[in-house]
Amino acid sequence: MPISMSEAAIEKGSGQSWAHWLALLTARQAEQLSHKDIAILLAEQGVSPWWCQMLAVQFEQYLGRRVVGQDCSGSFSVSVNKTLSGSMDDALAFWQQLVAGEQAFADIPLSRGPDISQTEKWRYWRCGLADGSRLNINIYQKAPDKAALSIQHEKLESEAQVEFWRSYWKGRLAAG
């Protein structure tokens, strides 16, 4: 199966080629290991935590255990981003105005929330949908006059849902 990262990116980020990692993981019979145990095996090789996760995902994709966009639980997620002028609070206000009064997205009712919280560096808006998926809006200050707004729609059931929601959220952000 194909992997989702380029071999050049893997080599640049991890310090070794994909062929190296594939040979090592195969020799250690990592196809019999869980995602967590594959990551531990990679950590024992001196790989950074982030790259342990990325290489474990690539190996699972190579094995056909998961497809691009699928997490280790079997569900999918999609992320859509937009950079806005202003502060984090301005971006949160933009989002709140965009979805004001809505009790459903694409005819799927909210099951909980929305909940709003913040830290010094982040603003969050979250809700659950009746289909079991959840929506996380994460906002941070990208530059003094620009904020990044990221829509993360998690716990989707298929690649088709990923594409539907990607298009839906891009359309919503473009309309705003």
C-alpha positions as CSV (number, residue, x, y, z in Angstrom):
1,M,0.0,0.0,0.0
2,P,1.2,3.6,-0.6
3,I,2.2,5.8,2.3
4,S,1.0,9.3,2.8
5,M,4.4,11.1,3.3
6,S,7.1,11.5,0.7
7,E,10.2,9.5,1.2
8,A,12.2,12.8,1.0
9,A,10.2,14.2,4.0
10,I,10.7,11.0,6.0
11,E,14.4,11.1,5.4
12,K,14.7,14.8,6.2
13,G,12.6,14.6,9.3
14,S,13.7,11.3,10.8
15,G,17.4,11.2,9.6
16,Q,16.9,7.9,7.8
17,S,15.3,6.7,4.6
18,W,11.9,5.0,4.4
19,A,13.8,1.9,3.2
20,H,15.8,1.9,6.4
21,W,12.8,2.2,8.6
22,L,10.8,-0.4,6.6
23,A,13.7,-2.9,6.8
24,L,14.1,-2.3,10.6
25,L,10.4,-2.6,11.3
26,T,10.1,-5.7,9.1
27,A,13.1,-7.4,10.8
28,R,11.6,-6.7,14.2
29,Q,8.3,-8.2,13.1
30,A,6.5,-4.9,13.8
31,E,3.5,-6.0,11.6
32,Q,2.5,-8.0,14.7
33,L,2.7,-5.0,17.0
34,S,0.1,-2.4,18.0
35,H,0.5,1.2,16.9
36,K,1.8,2.1,20.4
37,D,4.4,-0.7,20.4
38,I,5.6,0.3,17.0
39,A,6.1,3.8,18.3
40,I,8.0,2.5,21.3
41,L,10.3,0.4,19.1
42,L,11.1,3.5,17.0
43,A,11.7,5.5,20.2
44,E,14.3,2.9,21.2
45,Q,16.1,3.8,18.0
46,G,16.4,7.4,19.1
47,V,13.5,8.8,17.0
48,S,11.7,11.9,18.3
49,P,8.2,11.4,19.7
50,W,6.6,13.1,16.8
51,W,8.5,11.0,14.2
52,C,7.8,7.8,16.1
53,Q,4.1,8.5,15.6
54,M,4.5,9.5,12.0
55,L,6.6,6.5,11.1
56,A,4.2,4.1,12.9
57,V,1.4,5.6,10.9
58,Q,3.3,5.2,7.6
59,F,4.2,1.6,8.5
60,E,0.5,0.8,9.2
61,Q,-0.5,2.4,5.9
62,Y,2.2,0.4,4.2
63,L,0.7,-2.8,5.7
64,G,-2.8,-1.8,4.7
65,R,-3.8,-1.6,8.3
66,R,-5.1,1.9,7.8
67,V,-5.7,4.3,5.0
68,V,-4.7,7.9,4.7
69,G,-6.7,10.0,7.1
70,Q,-7.7,7.1,9.3
71,D,-6.6,7.0,13.0
72,C,-5.6,4.0,14.9
73,S,-9.2,3.6,16.2
74,G,-10.4,3.2,12.6
75,S,-12.2,6.6,12.4
76,F,-11.3,9.5,10.1
77,S,-10.9,13.2,10.6
78,V,-10.6,16.3,8.4
79,S,-9.1,19.7,9.0
80,V,-9.9,22.9,7.2
81,N,-8.0,26.2,8.0
82,K,-8.4,29.9,7.4
83,T,-6.2,32.8,8.3
84,L,-8.1,35.9,9.5
85,S,-7.1,39.5,10.1
86,G,-7.1,40.5,13.7
87,S,-6.8,38.8,17.1
88,M,-7.8,35.4,18.4
89,D,-10.8,37.0,20.0
90,D,-11.7,38.5,16.6
91,A,-11.4,35.1,15.0
92,L,-13.6,33.5,17.7
93,A,-16.2,36.2,17.1
94,F,-16.1,35.6,13.4
95,W,-16.8,31.8,14.0
96,Q,-19.5,32.5,16.5
97,Q,-21.2,34.9,14.1
98,L,-20.9,32.4,11.2
99,V,-22.7,29.6,13.2
100,A,-24.9,31.8,15.4
101,G,-28.1,30.0,16.3
102,E,-27.4,26.8,14.4
103,Q,-28.5,23.6,16.0
104,A,-27.3,21.4,13.2
105,F,-24.6,21.2,10.5
106,A,-25.6,19.6,7.2
107,D,-28.8,18.5,8.9
108,I,-27.0,16.6,11.6
109,P,-28.2,18.0,15.0
110,L,-25.8,19.0,17.7
111,S,-25.7,16.5,20.5
112,R,-23.7,18.6,23.0
113,G,-22.3,22.1,23.3
114,P,-21.1,24.3,21.9
115,D,-18.5,24.8,24.6
116,I,-16.1,27.7,24.5
117,S,-12.8,27.9,26.4
118,Q,-9.5,29.7,26.2
119,T,-6.0,29.8,27.4
120,E,-3.4,32.6,27.0
121,K,-2.4,31.2,23.6
122,W,-5.6,29.5,22.3
123,R,-9.3,29.9,21.9
124,Y,-11.6,26.8,21.5
125,W,-15.1,26.2,20.4
126,R,-16.3,22.6,20.5
127,C,-19.5,20.6,20.0
128,G,-20.7,17.0,19.4
129,L,-23.0,16.0,16.6
130,A,-25.7,13.4,16.7
131,D,-23.9,11.1,14.3
132,G,-21.1,10.6,17.0
133,S,-18.6,12.9,15.3
134,R,-17.2,16.0,17.0
135,L,-16.2,19.4,15.9
136,N,-13.2,21.3,17.4
137,I,-12.5,24.9,16.4
138,N,-8.9,25.8,17.5
139,I,-7.7,29.4,17.1
140,Y,-4.2,30.8,17.7
141,Q,-2.4,34.1,17.0
142,K,-0.4,33.5,13.9
143,A,1.1,37.0,13.6
144,P,0.5,40.2,15.5
145,D,-2.4,41.1,13.1
146,K,-3.5,37.6,12.0
147,A,-5.2,34.7,13.7
148,A,-5.4,31.1,12.4
149,L,-8.8,29.3,12.7
150,S,-8.7,25.5,12.3
151,I,-11.8,23.4,12.0
152,Q,-11.1,19.8,13.0
153,H,-14.0,17.4,12.4
154,E,-13.2,14.1,14.1
155,K,-14.7,10.6,14.5
156,L,-15.9,10.4,10.9
157,E,-16.8,6.9,9.6
158,S,-15.4,6.9,6.0
159,E,-13.2,8.6,3.5
160,A,-16.4,9.7,1.7
161,Q,-17.5,11.6,4.9
162,V,-14.0,13.2,5.0
163,E,-14.5,14.6,1.5
164,F,-18.1,15.7,2.2
165,W,-17.1,17.6,5.4
166,R,-14.0,19.1,3.8
167,S,-16.1,20.6,1.1
168,Y,-18.8,21.6,3.5
169,W,-16.4,23.4,5.9
170,K,-14.4,25.1,3.1
171,G,-17.7,26.4,1.8
172,R,-18.8,27.7,5.2
173,L,-15.5,29.5,5.7
174,A,-15.5,31.0,2.2
175,A,-19.1,32.3,2.8
176,G,-18.0,33.9,6.1
